[in-house]
Amino acid sequence: MVDAAAIYLMGATLAALLGFAWLALAMEVHWRQVFGRVGPSPGTRSALRLLGGASLLGSLGLCLLADHASMAALVWFMLLALAGVCVALLLAWRSAWLRRLWPG
C-alpha cells in the first residue's frame, strides 16, 4: 500500500515539472523552439505564466501536506532544482514533447 505522503510528493514533482515547462513556454525563444513559429500572443504568455506560477505554488502546497514545514521547504527546493534541470534537458533534446502542454 502506498503512503499518502508519497502520493503528495509524486503530485508535487509533477506540478513542479509542469510549472517549469509552462514558464519555459512563456518565453519566446522556447516557444519558437517547441512550436517552430513566432512567440506566443500576450494573452497566451500571461496564461502560461499564471499556470506556471500556480503550479509551482501547488507543488509547495503538496509538499506541505506531505511533511512538516521545515522538511517540506527543503524537499520543495530540491524538487525545483530537479524539475528545472529536467525541463532544460527536455528542451535541449526532445522539445517537441512539450507541444502537448499547450493545445494552441
N, C-alpha and C positions, 0 to 999 in steps of 0.2 A: 504494500500500500504506500502511495506517495504522500509525503508530508505536505501540509498546507503551505509551509514556508518555502518549500521547493517550487511549488506551483507559482507562488508570488514572485519568486526570483526569476523563474523562466519568463513570466509575463513582463517583469521589469527589464530583462535582457531584450526581449522582442520590442518593447516600447522604446528602449534606447536606440536600437538599430533603426527602427522606423523613423524616430525623431531625427537622427543624424542624416538619414537618407533624404527625408523631406527638406531638411535645411540645406543639404547639398544641391538638391534640385531647384531650390530657390535662387541659386547663383547662376548667372548667365552662362559662364564657361562650362559648368557641369550639365546644365540643361542642354546646351548645344552638343556636348559630348554624348549624352544619352539619346536625345531625340533627333539630332542632326539638323536642327533648324534654329532660327533666331530665338533668343531667350524668351522666357515666359512673360505674359502680359502683367501689368502691375497688379491686377486683381488676383491672378494665379500666384504671383510671387508672394503677395500678402497671405493668401490662403495656405501656401506651403510653409511659410514662416510660422503662422499661427499653429498649424498642425504639428510642426516640428517642436516648437516650444511646449505645447500642451502634452505632446508625447513624452518629452524629457521630464516634465513635471509629474506626469503619470508614472513614469519609471521610478521617480523618487518616492511617490506615494506607495507604490507596491513594495519598495524596499523597506519603507517604514512599517508596513503591515507585516513584513516577514521577520523583523527583528527590532531590537530596541534602537533608539535614535543614534547613538554613537556608532554602533556597528553598521546600521543602515546607511549612514553617511559615508562610511569607509567603503562599503560594498558598492554604493551608488557611484562614487568617484572611480572605482575600478571598472565598473560597467561602462561608464562614459569613455574611459580610455580604450577599453576593448572595442566598444561599438564604433568609436571614431576610426580606429585602425582598420576594422573590418569594412567599413563603408569606403575608406580611402583605397583599400586593396580591391574592393569590388569595382570602384570607379576606374581603377587602373587596368584591370584585366577583363571584367565582364560587365561593362557599363550598361549594356542593353538590358540586363536583368532588372534594372531599376525602372524600366518603362511600365512595368505592372503596377507601380505605386501611384501613378497619376494617369487617369483614363484619357485625359485630353491629349 
